[in-house]
């Protein structure tokens, strides 16, 4: 297995992200569950249906999903560490990737669109940059740089570089969610004005 590509590198990143994200969602650290829900709905450009579950129920569901990931992540992370200690990364993970330039070009166009949608005047990253501190802004820079780097890395890198960029971008996203200004607790339906 030393000459091939073992699952250790991928599982290491997955276990770390599942543990961190799951713990943040399960404990709702600094309103992370609400921020994540807001991010989902704004990214999907959809307004919650008035017939759907209320905001508190949706946040509770996210926290339950986070709890499941926080339980599943640590064993996977430990298994990956043991796998890497025993077998190493493997030659397959460090071999050059051969991706056709049209595929890499389409990936770069998608990355450009994602970056534009996040940084346009009404975009999520623009709002967080305006109200965030230096930790949030540093994480936003790392996350923004990781998107085009991840799209372009297949044409010049290898699987280890590709997964490392993904891991950096994902950790930066977690940092943004925990350090950005407080999530808006807007009600699902508008409230009627009080009678005089």
N, C-alpha and C positions, 0 to 999 in steps of 0.2 A: 504493500500500500504506500510505501515511501515514494514510489515513482509515479503514482497516480494522484488524483485529486480527492482527498478525503473531505467529508462533510464538516470537519471541525471549524473551519473559518466561517462558513455560513451560519452554522448553529451557534457559534460564539456571539456573532452579531445579533442573531434573532433572540437568543436567550437574554442578552443584555437589554435590548430594546423592549422585549416583552416584560421583563422584570421592572424596568424603570417606568415605562408608560403605564403598565398595569397598576403599579403601586401609586403613582400620581393620580390616576383616575379613581382607584378604589378609595383612597383617603380624601379625594377632592382637595388636594393641597392647593391653597390659594385660588380656589375656584377653577381648577384645571378641567373638571368635567364640564362645567358651563362654558369655558373657553373652547373646548374641543367641540361641543355641540354647536356653538355659534360658528366655528370654523367650518364644520360640515355643512351647515345650512347655507352659509354665504358662498362657499365654494360650489355647492350644488345649485346655487341661485334659485332656491325654492323656499317658499313660506310655509311654515307648519300649518296643516289643515286644522280648522277650528273643531272638526269632528275627531281629530286624533288625540292621543294622550297629552295631558298637560306637560308643561316644561319640567316640573319636578319629577314626573314619572319618567320622562326621557332621560333626565340626568341620573335617576336611580338605576335605570337599565344600563347606562354607560358605566356606572360604578360597579355593577355586578359583572359586566364583561371585563372591566379592568381587574377585578378581584380574581377572575379565572386566569387571566394572563399573568398576574403577579404570582399565582401558585405554580403555573406551568413553566414560567421563565427560568427560575433558579436551577431546577434539575437539568434543564437543557444546557444552561450555561456551564454548569459543573461538568456535565458529560463532554461538552466541547473542549473545555480546558484539558481534561484527561486525554481526549483524543489527540489534541495538538501536542501535548507533552509526550505521548507515546509515538505518534506517527509523523509529526511535523505538518507543515502546510501542504507539502506535496508538490511535485514538479508541475502537475497540471494546473495548479493555481497561479504559478509564476510564469507559465508559458505565454508567449504573445498571443493575443486574440486577433483573429483574422475576420474582420467584419467588412462586408462590401460597402463602398463609400456611399451608395444611395441609401442604405439602411442607416448609416451614421448621419447622413444629411437630414433624413426625415426626423431622426432623434433630436438633432440640434434645432430643427424648426419647432418641434414640440416643446423643447426646453425654452426656446425664445418666447413662445406663446405663454407658457406657464409663468415665466419671469415677468413678462409684461402684465399679465392678469393680476399678479400679486402686487406689483408696484404702480399700477395705474392709480389715478387720484382716489378712486373709491376702493382700491385693493386692500387686502388684509395686511400685507407687509407695510404699506404706506401708513395705515392707521396706527399700527403698532410702533413704527419708527417715530411718529409724531409724539406719542405719549409715553414711550418707553425710556428706560434709563440706559446706562452704558452696557450693562450685561445683555439686555434685550437687543440693543442695536448691534453689538458684537455678534450675537447669535444670528441675527438677521443677515449680516454680511456673510457669515459662514454658510448659512442655508442658501442664500442667493448664489454664492459662488459654486456650491455643490451641485446645483441643478444643471448648468451647462457642462460642468466638468464631468458629471456622471454620464451625460448624453454623449460627450465626445470621447470619453475614456476607452470605449471598445476599439476605436480606430488606432490608438497609440499605446494602450496599456495592456494589462493582463487581468485575470480574474481577481487577484488579490487587491490590485489598485481599485478596480471597479467596486468591490465590496467595501473597501476602506472609505471611498468617497461616499457611498451610500450610508455607511455608519456615521460618518461625520455630519452629513446632512440631517439624518434622523435625530441624532443627539442635539444638534442645533435647533431643530424644530421643537423638541421637548423643552429645551431651555427657553425658547421663545414663549411657549405656552405657560411656563411657570413664572416668567419674569415680566411679561407684558402687563399693561394696565388692566385693572379689574374687568371681568366680563360683565356685559350689560345684562341686567336681570329684567329685561322687558317682558311684560305679560304677554300671554298668547293672544288675548283678545283685548281690544281697547276698552277702557273703563269709561262709564258714562259720567259726565260732570255732576258734581254734587248739586242737589237742589238748593236754591237760596232759602 
